[in-house]
Amino acid sequence: MNQSQRTLQEYRTTATPDEVLAEAKRFFTRHNSLYATFIDRDGPTFVSFRGQGGEELIIAAVTDGDATRVTGSTYLFDMQIARFFTTLPPFQLEENLLPPGPAAEGAVA
């Protein structure tokens, strides 16, 4: 994975944006880690953290169709963002196929 892929990561989840941001606040402010952070700013769709050496970490969450699109951006905390994403329930895209029958056969022709 190159550096640009690590500095901006994206994930889709079934959790709501509010649930994602609340979980991010819990996850990233646990101070038992080598890379501890504290909340710098937050809003309805994002939360920003500061950590080691003033490094910034941003988590944003917005509704995207049936899912929530979560974006994480940082330079130093890329592994922690990837780990955070694994704590969120994944979004599974389900396809609704046409049932077999005359209507489906006519659509193929």
N, C-alpha and C positions, 0 to 999 in steps of 0.2 A: 504494500500500500504506500503510495507516495504521499508527501507532506500535505498537498492540497486536499487529498481524500481524507486525511486525518483531522484537518483543522475545521472542516465543515461536514458534519454527519447528519443523516436524516433517517427517521424511523416512522412507521405507521402503526397505530395502536387503536384498540377499542375503548381505551380510557378517554374520558372527556378532557378538554384542555385544562379545566380547573383541577381535576385529579392529577394530571401530569405535573402541573406546576407545584401543587402541594407536595407531591412525592419528590420532586426535584429539590425543594427546600429541605425536606427531611434527609434525603440522600447525600447532598453535597455539603451540608453543615455538620455532619458527624465529625467531631474533632479528634477521633482516634486514628486518623489516617495521616500518613506522611504529607499528603497534599490537602490539608484542611483549607476550607474556604469560608467566607462569610457573605451574607446577602448584601449587595451593594445597592441595587435598584430593582423594582419590580413593577409590573403593570398587568393589565388584564390578559395579555397574550405572551408575556415573557418574564423571566427572572434573570438578573445579572448577578454574578458572584465575583469576588476578588479573592485571590489566593496568594500563594508563595510569590514574593517579589512583585506584587501588584498585578499578577497575571489575571486576565479577565476570562470568565467562562459564562456563556449565555445559552440559556435554554428557552426556546420559543415553541408554542403549541397553538395550532389553529385547526378548526374543523375543515375537513377536506372530503366532501361527499359523506360516506358512511363511516369514515375513519377520522382519526386525529393525526395530523402531520406534525411530528416533533422534530425540531432542528436544534442541533447542538454545535456551538462554535467556540473554539479555543485554540491555543497553540500548544500549551503544556499539558492540559488535562484530557487529551484525546482518549486515553485508555479508560479513564473514569467515566467519560460520556458513553463509550461503548458498553461499559459495565452497567451504567444506569439504564440504558435501553433494554438490557436483558431483564430488568425488573418489571418492565411494563408488559401488559398482556398484548400479544401480537394481533394484528389485523389480518384476517384470512379472507381473501377475495373469493367469493363463491359465485360460480357461473350458473345461471338458470337456463338450461338448455330446453329447447322445444320438445314436448313429448312426441314419441313416435306416432305417426298417424297421417291422414290425408293432408292436413294443413302443413305439416312439416315437410312432406314429400313434395307438395306443390311449391314450397318456397325454394327447394333445391333446384327445380327444373328451370 
